[in-house]
Amino acid sequence: MLTKYIDSIKRSNVSDKVIEEQLKKIHIVINCRSFIKKKYTGIGRYSYHLVKSLSEIDKKNNYSLYAKKGIFNITKGVPHFRSKNFLPKIDRLKRGIDKSFGKIDIYHSPSPDTINVNNGAKVIVTVHDLIFKAFPQGHTQKTIDETERQMESIGNKASRIICCSQNTVNDLKKYFHVKEDKISLVYQGVDNSVFYRIGEEEAKLATKVIRSSGIKEPYILSVGTIEPRKNLENVLHAFDKLRTRGHFKGKLVVIGMKGWMSDSIEGLIRKLELKQHVVFLGYLSDQELRFFYNKAQAFVFPSYYEGFGFPIVEAFSCGTPVVTSNVSSCPEVAKDAALITDPYDPEDIALALARIVNDSELRDELVEKGFQRAQDFCFHKTAQKTLDVYRDVYQQNGC
């Protein structure tokens, strides 16, 4: 079989060098630190599903799934993937990439990290956002300085930088003057086994789960880590306007872990007298999150800055009408499938929410547009385009 394949290539006048490149297996090391914990959010979801989808489409190349883990740590671990060419490599002594492997072809860090690779491997780094530049008020000066050094190192050492949106591509060129030919745009996907429109039987279970949290329909949903960038303060102001004007009588449900600088939220809720009208649920399982998306009257996500904006596509996939912001990657991802608002203007957010909750035709139109838009974001596409980057970098650098 292999002989026939080689003969067919030779008959097509392909050079011996190209044949050798097509037949050789590439050894790719992927850093899996972002999903070795049981609970992970945006970057962890991206990294896990990238590896999972790569394992489903690439049976040829060899992958090492690298993670540092202490000798006595039993709470972390790399998930098992069925493909025989995907093998975990646990670095219990924290020796680093160079000492953990012999020669490798490509090292991929699915998120910005300090790059300590000096064994000849070509380095690929995924940059999800440049929040510390575009929205510095959401970070401490220490974090800004550390990330600045990290990004400068990546700019110097990486053979290719993968960006998850055109907005991030633009920011990378703007703030770090990275050349176009060093950047690849690869959109992220959504896990369709988790985020989908539920049927009648599952809807009954969803209602039970939601009511067990003390919540009745209708409700408006907000999802994301509670930190300044996510703009929960203006969501609360908008929700207060919506409620006091009599446009909506249900609750605002907030799902997400507390981040830094989230203490002011409690004070604002007291000031607006919203304690009985806002419910914080913290981190939920994938099933619970799917249920809350599906049953929400509207999903509100007026973030000040997003590298990609997973929750927008998750809501689309679950058939939830979306209100999002007109800045960073949000309008790029949403296009005309959501109502686009000024994140700095609570009145604008409130008016968009009022349109959705009071206009069933608009709501149905947004649901269908959102569902169609979600089809553009598939992790198999993400994996295939990432694999194309691996091959391109491998061949360009004469490996």
Secondary structure, DSSP 8 states (H G I E B T S, - for coil): -HHHHHHHHHHTT--HHHHHHHHS--EEEEE-GGGSSS---HHHHHHHHHHHHHHHH-SSSEEEEEEE--TT--S------S-TTEEEEEETT---HHHH-SS-SEEEESS-------SS-EEEEEE---HHHHSGGGS-HHHHHHHHHHHHHHHHH-SEEEESSHHHHHHHHHHH---GGGEEE----B-TTTSS---HHHHHHHHHHHHHTT--SSEEEEES-BSGGG-HHHHHHHHHHHHHTTS--SEEEEES-B-TT-THHHHHHHHTT-TTTEEEEES--HHHHHHHHHH-SEEEE--S--SS-HHHHHHHHTT--EEEESSTTHHHHHGGGSEEE-TT-HHHHHHHHHHHHH-HHHHHHHHHHHHHHHTT-BHHHHHHHHHHHHHHHHHHTT-
